[in-house]
Amino acid sequence: MKNITILLCLLFGVTSYGQISISGCIENLPDSISSVKIAYLKGNGLAVKQDLPISKGCFNSPWDHEECGIFIVYLDPQHSFDVVISDGNLTIEMDYNDIQNAVRVGPGNDEFALFKQLLSSEPNQESIRTHLIGVRDLALREFMLPQMLPLNPDTNVYWLRDHFWAYTNLTSPSTLINPFFEKNRDLYFERVLGHDPDTVIKHLKKLFNEPMNDQVKKVLVSTATYNYETSQFMGEDKVFVWLAQTFYNTGFADWMSKDDLAKIKEKADGLATELIGNPARDFAFDTPDRGRIKLSEVEAKVTILYFWDSNCGHCKKETPRLKDLYDDYKERGVQVIAITLENEFSDWKKYIAEHDLDWINGFESDFDRPNFLWYYYIPSTPKKLILDSNKMIIGKNLDIETTLRTFLDDYLSGLEQ
């Protein structure tokens, strides 16, 4: 964590000022080029922020945007260079045939040239850090500082979680187009916050209570929501539920359509009842050999509640693997309750017989009465919840061949000691 990632790109900054002008002339300019494009890096390409029209080889236009910092002057794919737009007018003089020696006159440009000169000497990390912190032009400094991680003598991931955004101006709208911000937010969610849901929620609460530009906040909320909605780490759906309840159910997420908001709410409301640590909602179901019983009536050290469909392609792959696991663990007190979502049972009964599914097989004979679909969010099959002897949820959707076996070994060993 103590290495500083220095990415010298032809990018942009994060400070906004009053209106300024950008002017200049280009010698030997081809007739095919009618404007100077001021662009910034977006993903793997460039996004044009403003076109400056050219007349007789010269241009002079006001800068129509709040954002300042390092941009790219783009004429064509072979002719582009970086330039600092800051608190003052910018003048550019260049020769189309010698574009790399373009002259830039305006605040911040000389300091940026010194920084590039420093990098060419292969400095150590501390020299780079000292130079960046000492940059005097505000737009240039706010652009370049986010490429550094905050450090102190005792830096560790726990300290970094509280100080990660120290070099990023989250109150500036220009932060939205800063690629260091994009890089850092991915690093923050994927590596810095860790995967304990309570810890993640604690730090997100602190972050979102800080002063922040509204659009920056929306980007962070949206990024976090996608990250935790699609997370493969068990238990992180709790973070998704918290985000949905905090931002999507309260009107903050005004960038989403009513239909998408309804989907988020439905999913979050469904998942909220089956988070790890919650009691599994009790329900009654029919069985071929025991009549109608309740989930709470099944006694086992561990119960795997399995929702499936005998005609589901993924279930046809998952169910035999679950049967092998059940055969290996049933003598240690593991039970499987496999509930089908089907309402016609000939294929289901045939599959049970052909694959010798000797666990508890359940179905619902009358979907008009309260049933498992009232209590569990099952957007697709198969779905697995792992319950302890008191029917508390202790795991969910673990891979049968890897993480579920390891989970059961660790959990049962603890009970057997």
C-alpha positions in Angstrom: 0.0 0.0 0.0 3.0 2.3 0.4 3.8 2.4 -3.3 2.6 5.5 -5.1 1.1 4.8 -8.5 2.1 7.6 -10.8 0.2 7.6 -14.0 1.4 10.4 -16.3 -1.5 10.6 -18.8 -2.7 13.3 -21.0 -5.6 14.0 -18.9 -7.5 16.7 -17.0 -7.9 18.4 -13.7 -10.5 19.0 -11.1 -10.9 22.7 -10.2 -13.4 25.2 -11.6 -12.9 28.9 -12.1 -14.4 31.9 -13.8 -14.6 32.1 -17.6 -11.3 32.2 -19.4 -10.3 32.2 -23.1 -8.2 29.8 -25.2 -6.5 31.3 -28.2 -3.6 30.6 -30.6 -2.4 29.9 -34.1 -1.2 26.9 -36.0 1.3 27.1 -38.8 1.1 24.7 -41.7 -2.4 23.6 -40.8 -4.1 21.3 -43.4 -7.3 22.7 -44.9 -9.1 19.5 -43.7 -8.9 20.6 -40.1 -11.5 23.2 -39.1 -11.4 23.1 -35.3 -9.2 22.4 -32.3 -10.7 19.8 -30.0 -10.2 20.1 -26.3 -10.6 16.5 -24.9 -10.1 14.4 -21.9 -9.5 10.7 -21.3 -12.6 8.6 -20.9 -12.1 4.8 -20.5 -9.7 3.8 -23.3 -10.5 6.7 -25.5 -11.0 10.5 -25.6 -14.1 12.5 -25.0 -14.3 15.9 -26.6 -15.2 18.7 -24.1 -15.3 21.6 -26.6 -14.6 22.4 -30.2 -12.7 25.6 -30.9 -13.4 26.8 -34.5 -10.3 27.8 -36.6 -10.3 30.7 -38.9 -7.2 31.4 -41.1 -5.1 29.1 -38.9 -6.1 30.8 -35.6 -8.6 30.3 -32.9 -10.0 32.3 -30.0 -12.9 31.1 -27.9 -14.1 31.3 -24.3 -13.8 28.2 -22.2 -17.4 27.2 -21.6 -16.9 24.8 -18.8 -16.2 24.8 -15.0 -13.6 22.1 -15.3 -9.9 23.0 -15.3 -6.7 21.0 -15.2 -4.8 19.0 -17.8 -6.6 18.4 -21.1 -5.6 17.2 -24.5 -5.4 19.4 -27.5 -6.4 17.2 -30.4 -6.1 17.9 -34.1 -6.1 14.4 -35.5 -4.9 11.0 -34.4 -1.2 11.8 -35.1 -1.3 15.4 -33.7 -2.3 15.9 -30.1 -0.6 17.2 -26.9 -1.4 18.0 -23.3 -2.2 21.4 -22.0 -3.2 22.9 -18.6 -6.3 25.0 -18.4 -6.3 26.9 -15.1 -7.2 30.2 -13.6 -6.3 32.5 -16.5 -6.2 32.8 -20.2 -4.3 30.2 -22.2 -2.4 30.9 -25.4 -1.1 28.2 -27.7 1.4 28.5 -30.6 2.3 25.5 -32.6 3.5 24.2 -36.0 1.4 21.3 -37.3 4.7 19.6 -38.5 6.3 20.0 -35.1 3.4 19.5 -32.7 5.4 18.2 -29.8 7.2 21.6 -29.4 4.0 23.5 -29.1 4.3 26.6 -26.8 1.7 26.9 -24.0 1.4 30.1 -22.1 -1.0 30.1 -19.2 -1.2 29.2 -15.5 0.1 25.8 -14.6 1.7 24.9 -17.8 5.3 25.6 -16.7 4.8 23.6 -13.5 3.4 20.7 -15.5 6.5 20.9 -17.8 8.7 20.7 -14.7 6.9 17.6 -13.4 7.3 15.8 -16.7 11.0 16.8 -16.7 11.2 15.3 -13.2 9.7 12.0 -14.3 12.2 11.8 -17.1 15.0 11.6 -14.6 13.5 8.5 -13.0 13.1 10.0 -9.5 12.2 7.9 -6.4 8.7 7.8 -5.0 9.4 10.3 -2.2 10.8 12.9 -4.7 7.6 12.6 -6.8 5.4 12.9 -3.7 7.2 16.0 -2.5 7.0 17.6 -5.9 3.3 16.9 -6.3 2.4 18.3 -2.9 4.4 21.4 -3.7 2.6 22.2 -6.9 1.3 25.8 -6.6 -1.3 25.9 -9.4 -4.6 24.7 -7.8 -6.1 23.1 -10.9 -2.9 21.2 -11.7 -2.4 20.1 -8.1 -6.0 18.9 -7.7 -5.6 16.9 -10.9 -2.4 15.2 -10.0 -2.7 14.6 -6.2 -5.4 11.8 -6.5 -2.8 9.5 -8.1 -1.1 9.3 -4.7 -2.3 7.2 -1.8 -2.3 9.0 1.6 0.5 7.8 3.8 1.8 8.1 7.3 4.4 6.1 9.3 1.7 3.6 10.5 -0.2 3.3 7.2 -2.2 0.1 6.9 -5.5 -0.8 5.3 -7.4 0.1 8.4 -5.9 3.6 8.5 -6.3 3.9 4.7 -10.0 3.3 4.9 -10.5 6.5 6.9 -8.1 8.6 4.8 -8.4 7.1 1.3 -10.0 10.2 -0.3 -7.7 12.8 1.4 -6.1 13.9 -1.9 -9.4 13.9 -3.9 -11.6 17.0 -4.0 -15.0 15.3 -3.7 -16.8 18.7 -3.6 -15.7 19.6 -7.2 -17.8 18.6 -10.2 -14.5 18.2 -12.2 -13.8 15.1 -10.2 -16.3 13.3 -12.3 -14.1 13.3 -15.3 -10.8 12.6 -13.5 -9.5 9.1 -14.5 -7.6 8.9 -11.2 -11.0 9.2 -9.5 -12.3 6.4 -11.6 -9.3 4.3 -10.8 -9.4 5.1 -7.1 -13.1 4.3 -6.7 -12.5 0.8 -8.1 -9.6 0.3 -5.8 -11.6 1.6 -2.9 -14.5 -0.8 -3.3 -12.5 -3.8 -4.5 -9.5 -3.8 -2.2 -9.5 -1.1 0.5 -12.9 -1.6 2.1 -12.6 -5.4 2.4 -15.5 -7.7 2.4 -17.0 -7.6 5.9 -20.5 -6.0 5.2 -20.7 -4.2 8.6 -17.3 -2.7 8.1 -18.2 -1.6 4.5 -21.4 0.0 5.6 -19.7 1.8 8.5 -17.2 3.4 6.1 -19.7 4.2 3.4 -21.9 6.0 6.0 -18.8 8.1 7.0 -17.9 8.8 3.3 -21.4 9.8 2.3 -21.8 12.1 5.3 -18.8 14.1 4.2 -19.3 17.3 2.1 -19.6 16.2 -1.5 -20.7 17.4 -4.9 -24.1 15.9 -5.6 -23.1 14.4 -8.9 -19.9 12.9 -7.4 -22.1 11.4 -4.7 -24.4 9.9 -7.3 -21.5 8.3 -9.1 -20.1 6.8 -5.9 -23.6 5.5 -4.9 -24.2 4.0 -8.3 -20.7 2.4 -8.4 -21.2 1.0 -4.9 -24.6 -0.3 -5.7 -23.4 -2.2 -8.8 -20.4 -3.5 -6.9 -22.4 -5.0 -4.1 -25.4 -6.1 -6.1 -23.2 -8.2 -8.3 -20.7 -9.2 -5.6 -19.6 -12.8 -5.4 -18.6 -12.5 -1.7 -21.1 -14.1 0.6 -22.9 -11.6 2.8 -22.2 -8.5 0.8 -25.8 -8.4 -0.3 -26.3 -6.7 3.1 -24.5 -3.7 1.7 -26.7 -3.6 -1.4 -29.8 -3.7 0.8 -28.4 -0.8 2.9 -27.7 1.3 -0.2 -31.1 0.6 -1.6 -32.9 1.6 1.6 -30.7 4.7 2.1 -30.6 6.1 -1.5 -33.0 4.4 -3.8 -36.1 4.2 -1.6 -35.7 7.8 -0.5 -35.7 9.6 -3.9 -32.0 10.3 -4.1 -31.4 8.1 -7.2 -33.2 10.4 -9.6 -31.2 9.2 -12.5 -33.1 5.9 -12.6 -36.4 5.2 -14.2 -39.5 4.3 -12.1 -39.3 0.7 -13.5 -35.6 0.3 -12.5 -36.3 1.8 -9.1 -39.1 -0.6 -8.6 -36.8 -3.5 -9.5 -34.1 -2.3 -7.0 -36.7 -2.0 -4.3 -38.2 -5.4 -5.0 -34.8 -7.0 -4.9 -33.6 -5.2 -1.8 -36.9 -5.9 0.1 -36.6 -9.6 -0.8 -32.9 -9.9 0.2 -33.5 -7.9 3.4 -35.4 -10.9 4.9 -32.7 -13.4 4.2 -29.4 -11.8 5.1 -26.8 -13.8 6.9 -27.6 -13.7 10.6 -31.3 -13.5 10.1 -33.7 -16.3 11.0 -34.9 -18.1 7.9 -38.6 -17.4 7.4 -40.7 -20.4 8.3 -43.1 -21.8 5.8 -45.1 -25.0 5.2 -44.7 -27.2 2.2 -45.9 -30.5 0.8 -43.8 -33.7 0.6 -44.4 -36.9 -1.3 -44.0 -39.0 1.9 -44.5 -36.8 5.0 -47.5 -34.9 4.1 -47.4 -31.1 4.7 -44.6 -30.0 7.1 -42.9 -26.8 8.1 -39.3 -25.8 7.7 -39.0 -25.4 11.5 -40.0 -29.0 12.0 -36.9 -30.4 10.3 -34.2 -31.1 12.8 -30.6 -31.1 11.6 -27.2 -29.6 12.5 -27.2 -27.9 9.2 -30.0 -27.5 6.7 -29.4 -26.6 3.1 -32.5 -25.0 1.8 -32.4 -25.5 -2.0 -34.9 -23.9 -4.4 -34.8 -25.5 -7.8 -36.7 -26.7 -10.9 -36.2 -30.0 -12.6 -36.3 -28.5 -16.0 -33.9 -25.7 -15.2 -30.6 -26.1 -17.1 -28.4 -24.7 -14.3 -30.3 -26.9 -11.8 -29.6 -30.0 -13.9 -25.9 -29.3 -13.4 -26.1 -28.2 -9.7 -28.5 -30.8 -8.3 -26.3 -33.9 -9.0 -23.4 -32.0 -7.4 -25.5 -31.3 -4.4 -26.6 -34.9 -4.2 -22.9 -36.0 -4.0 -22.3 -33.5 -1.3 -25.3 -34.7 0.6 -24.2 -38.3 0.5 -20.8 -37.2 1.9 -22.2 -35.1 4.7 -25.6 -36.6 5.8 -24.0 -38.8 8.4 -22.6 -35.7 10.0 -26.0 -34.1 10.4 -26.5 -32.2 7.2 -30.0 -32.2 5.7 -31.2 -30.9 2.3 -34.7 -29.5 1.8 -35.2 -29.2 -1.9 -38.2 -27.1 -2.8 -39.3 -27.1 -6.5 -40.9 -24.0 -8.0 -42.8 -26.2 -10.4 -46.6 -26.5 -10.3 -46.8 -29.6 -12.5 -44.9 -32.5 -11.0 -44.5 -35.4 -13.5 -41.0 -34.3 -14.6 -40.1 -33.5 -11.0 -41.0 -36.9 -9.7 -39.2 -38.6 -12.6 -36.0 -36.6 -11.9 -36.2 -37.5 -8.2 -36.5 -41.2 -9.0 -33.8 -41.2 -11.6 -31.2 -39.4 -9.5 -32.2 -41.0 -6.2 -32.8 -37.7 -4.4 -33.3 -39.2 -0.9 -33.3 -35.9 0.9 -36.5 -34.0 1.8 -38.3 -33.1 -1.4 -40.9 -30.3 -1.1 -43.5 -28.7 -3.4 -46.5 -26.4 -3.1 -49.8 -27.9 -4.2 -51.8 -24.6 -3.8 -50.0 -21.4 -4.6 -53.0 -19.3 -3.5 -52.2 -19.9 0.1 -49.1 -18.6 1.9 -46.0 -20.4 0.6 -42.2 -20.1 0.2 -42.5 -17.5 -2.6 -44.1 -15.1 -0.1 -41.0 -15.1 2.1 -38.0 -15.7 -0.2 -36.6 -13.7 -3.1 -36.0 -16.3 -5.9 -35.4 -14.4 -9.2 -33.7 -17.5 -10.7 -32.9 -21.0 -9.8 -31.0 -22.8 -8.3 -30.7 -20.9 -5.0 -29.2 -22.2 -1.7 -29.4 -21.0 1.8 -27.4 -22.7 4.6 -29.2 -22.8 8.0 -27.9 -23.8 11.5 -29.9 -26.0 13.9 -32.0 -23.1 14.9 -32.8 -22.2 11.3 -30.6 -19.1 11.4 -29.1 -18.2 8.0 -25.3 -18.9 8.2 -24.4 -19.0 4.5 -25.8 -18.7 1.0 -25.1 -19.6 -2.6 -21.7 -21.1 -1.9 -20.1 -23.2 -4.7 -20.8 -26.8 -3.9 -17.4 -28.3 -5.0 -15.2 -25.6 -3.3 -16.5 -23.1 -0.8 -19.5 -25.0 0.5 -17.5 -28.1 1.4 -14.9 -26.0 3.1 -17.6 -24.1 4.9 -19.3 -27.3 6.1 -16.0 -28.9 7.2 -15.1 -25.8 9.3 -18.6 -25.4 10.8 -19.2 -29.0 11.6 -15.7 -29.4 13.1 -16.5 -26.6 15.5 -19.7 -28.3 16.6 -18.0 -31.7 16.9 -15.2 -30.5 19.2 
